Amino acid sequence: MDIEEDEEAPILLGRPFLSTGKTLIDMETGEIKFRVDEKVVTFNHTGMEQPKEKTECYQIDLVDDL
């Protein structure tokens, strides 16, 4: 997306942003797609450089039972 940078505006990447921003995370293909209006930006998350040492632990909350 071609947008002007604004250092005063916060970056929102939490669950509300991902759902309202029409975000698709495809673990099989390794892609994260952000859609806003008619524009689509695709990131290849498998191609991103990963740290050699894992020093953090992440948590996933259960939202709905299957």
Sequence and secondary structure as in RCSB ss.txt:
>XXXX:A:sequence
MDIEEDEEAPILLGRPFLSTGKTLIDMETGEIKFRVDEKVVTFNHTGMEQPKEKTECYQIDLVDDL
>XXXX:A:secstr
      TTS    SHHHHHHTTEEEETTTTEEEEEETTEEEEEETTSS   SS          S  
